[in-house]
Amino acid sequence: MARKKGNQVPGKIILAFILLFVIWYFLQPPDDATPPATGREKKPPRTGNKTTPEKRSPDRTAGNNRTGAPAHGGFPFESEAGFGLPNSARDCELVKHQAYTICYGEAWEQPLWVAYQLTSDNLKGTAERENDFRPDPDVSTGSATPDDYRGSGYDRGHLAPAADFKSSPERMSESFYMSNMSPQAPDFNRGIWEKLESRVRVWARRDKMLYIVTGPALKKGLPTIGRRNQVAVPEQYYKVVLFLRYPEARAIAFLMRNEGSGLALKSFVVSVDQVEEVTGIDFFPQLPDDLEDQLESQVETRGWFPGTGTPKEETQPAG
């Protein structure tokens, strides 16, 4: 019995060594193991047409304070490629200039929309109007020409106004491409439409940066003008303005008939959704869905006009 008992001790020692080796082996990391993450994992870059950005998921809310926000203190999603450009269900050619981006509708010989960022710095400068109306060389099918408007009784109405680009002679000149024009009744172009453009510049000086999308409401069967091209004469025009500076976000939209009016600008305020219904254009599709629904479903003047919760601003123009 004593001999058998003595043989049990080495066996227990061997068993203990085996257990320690097994534990040590399974605690070793595999050769292809990745090191632990040291920060937010980068997402793969998006590809595809910038004018049709991917819809943001509902859980990607504006309230999430992420790194990478734009320098002006905005929301992180503003840094995405193509932010501010709308989607359109209709065929149009995307043309990018220094000052603005358009989607040119050959069927109407004018853009479905013109989009750009209007900053307070854009409005500083001494660039003067040269009235150098000319075809847009970057429209592959050829744009309308100044001759198309001659003798028609309609103004070559700017969509992105020249006065929004006083900081740069080149950008000011670009605003006179005929691809940025639409046939506007003189009383409209020089009246209520000009008042709206002036008011938007007041907001840009105050708010430092705005996203603008503007254009005609186009449809089949519109009357046309033109000697060389058939340029549709819209019945209505729209302008959609978006302000973003974290955590504040607000939007306002206008829909106006192509005719003179003595009404106040607030009379033309509609929801962004209403403009989308009339035009078939999806504005600011890269906004998180919950924020997009909130901003675009309301008819909102607070934060824009005096007496409606507007931040302190400089003297407003008439209208």
N, C-alpha and C positions, 0 to 999 in steps of 0.2 A: 504493500500500500504506500509506503514512504517513497519508493522509486517512482510510482505512477504520479504521485502528487508533485514530485520534483520536475517531471516532464511538462506539467501544465504551465509553468511560469514562462519559459521561452515561447510557447505557443501564443500566450496572451500578448507578449511584446511584439511578435510578428504581426498579429492581427491589428494591433494599434497602429503600427507603421503603415499597414495596407490602408487602413481607414484614413490616416492623415494624407497619404498620397492621393487617394481618390478625391478628398475634399480640396486639396491644393490644385489638382488637375482641372476640376470643374470651375474653380474660381478664376482661371486664366481667361482673358479676353481673346476672342478669335482673331486670326491674323488680319481679316478684312473689316474689323470693327471700326465704325466711325467715331471720332471723338465727340464728347457731349457738346450740344449746341451752346454757343456763347452769346447768342442774341436772337432777334427775330429772323426766322428763315426767309430767305428771299424767294419771291414767286417768279416763275418763268415769265419772260416778257410776252405780252400779248401780240398776236400777229393778225393779219387780215386787214380789211378795209377800215380805215380810221373813221370813216363817216358812218359806220355801223358798229359802234362799240358794244361790247357785251353788256347785257343788262346786269346791274349789281344785285346780289342776293339780298333779301330783306334783313338778314342779320348783320349786314355791313352798314351799320347805321352811322349817321353823321356825328353822333355823340362820342364815337370812339376817337380818342386823341392819340393818333399814331405819329410816328416820326415821318419825316419827308414832306411836311406841309410846305406849301408855297411860301415864298419870302414875304408876301404881303400879309401873312397871318391867316391864311385861309385854311380850308379843310384838306386833308391828305389826298382825297380823290381828285382834287383839281390838278394834281401832278400827272395824271394819266394822259397818255397820248391822245390827242383829239378831243380833249374835254372842251365843251362849249359848242361843238359842232352838232347839229341836229341830224336826225334820220328822216329820209323821205321815201314814201312808197312809190314815188314816180321817178322815172329815169331822168337823170341830170348828170352833167359832167362836173366833177370836182376840180376847181381851179384855185390854186393858192397864190396869193400875192403877198407882198411884205405887210401891207396894211390890213388885209382882210382875206377871208376865204369865201368863195361863192360856189353854188351848185347851179350850173347854167342849164336852163331848159330850152333846148333847141326848138321844140315845138311852139314855144311862145316867144323866142328870141329875147329872153331876159332871164335873170336868175330866179329860182324858186326861193332861195334864201341867200342872205349875206350875213356872215358871222364874224365878229371880231371882239377883242378886248379893248375897252375904252378906259384909258388911265388919265389921271390928272396931268401927267407928264406929256401925254399926246397933245394936250391943249395949250402947252407952253411953246412959244416959238413965233417966228415971223414969216413962215412960209405963206405965200400969197396965191390966190387963185390965178391960174393961167388960162382957165376955160379951154384947155386943150382936149376937147372931146374927140375921141378916136376909137376905132375898133380895138378889141382886146386880142393881142397876138397869141395869147395862150389858150384861147378857146379853139379846140381842134376843128370844129365844124364851121367856124367863123361866127363872130358876134354880129349884132345889129350895127348899123353905121349911123353917123349923124344925118346923112341924107334921108334915112328912113323916117326921121321926125320932121323934116323940113316941110313947112306948109300944112302940117297936120292939125295945128291948133293945140297941141299938147306940149308940155315942157319935157325936156330930158331930165326927169326927176331923179336926183341922187337917192340911192338906198343907204349906202354908207356915206354920210355927208362930208363934203370936203373940209368943213370947219373942224371936224374931229381929228384932223391930221396936221395941225399947224406946226408941229414939232419937226416935220421932215418934208422938204420939197419933193422928194421922190414919192413918198406916200401920198402927199397931197395930189401929185400928178396922177398916180394910180387911180385915184377916186374918180377920174374923168374917163376911165375906160367905159365904153358903151355897155359892157357886161354888168356895170353897176347902175345902169339906168333903167327906168320904166316910164311909160307914158303917163304923165300926171296932168290933171286939169290945172291950169295956171292958178286959179283961186285956191286950190288945195295945196299945191307945191309951195306957193309963196305965203300961204296962210297958216292953217291949222297944223299942217305937216312940219313946217318950219318952226312953229311954236313948240311942237313936241321935241324936235331935234335940239332946240335951245334948252329946253327943260332937262333933257337927258344930260347935257353937258354940265348943267348946274349940279346935278346929282353926282356926276363923275368927279368934279372938283371937290365936292364934299366927302364922298365915299372912297376916293382914290382909285378905285378900279371897279368896273362893271363888265359883265358879259352881255353883249348885244346880239340879237338875231332879228333881222328885219327883212321885209320883202312884200311882194304882191300876193294876193289870194288868187291863184290861177285855176282855171277850169276850162272845159271844152266849150266851144261856141261863143267865145268872147269876140267882140269886133276887133278889127286890126287896122293898123296904119303901116305905111312903108312903101318905098319905091322898089327896093331890091329884096327886102325881107318882109315877111308878114309878122309884124310886132303886135302882140295881143295888148289890148287896152283893159287893164284890170278894173273891176268894180270896187274893190276894197284893198287896203293895205294894212299890214300889221307891224307891230314892233314889240318884242319881248325883251325885258331887262331883268337880269339876275345879279343880286349882290350877295357875296359870300365873304364873311370874315369871322372865323371861329370865335364864339359859338353862334353868331347871328347869321341868319339866312332869310332873304326875302326876295320876292319876285313880283313883277307887275307886267301886265300885257294890255295892249291897245289894239283896237280894230276900228278902222275908219273908212268911210266911203270916199271914193275918188271925186270929191266935190268940195267946194268951199263951205265953211261952217263958222258961225260965231259962237258956238257952244264952248264951254270950259273943257279943258283937257280931261278932267275927271269924268266927263260924260261918256268918254270913249273907253274907259277901263273895263276890261272883261277878264275872265279867268284864262289862264294859259290853256286849259283843257278846251275852252271854246275856240281858241285860235287853232288848236290842233285839229278839232273837228272840221273847221272850215277849210283848212289847208292840206290836211293829210300828212302833216309834218310832226314828228316826235321831237320836242324840244328838250335839251339837256338830258339825254337818255342815260348818261353815266352817273347821274345823281342816285344815291341809294333810294330804293323804292319807296320807303316810308317817307323820306324827305321830299321826294318828287311828288308823291300823292298830296302831301300837305301843302306844298307851295303852289301846285298847278291847279288844284281844285277850287281855290278860293278867289273871290273878287276882292282884292286887298289894296287899300290905299295908305294904310298906316306905314309910317316910315318913309313915305314918298312926298306927300303933299302937306303943306302947312296946316296945323290944326288937327292932324291925324296921327299924333305921336311921332312926328318927324324930328330927327336929330337937328340940332342947331345948324343952320345953313345960311348962306349968303342970300341976298335979296333975289327973289324969284322973278322971272319974266312974266309978262301978262299971259293969261291962259289958264 
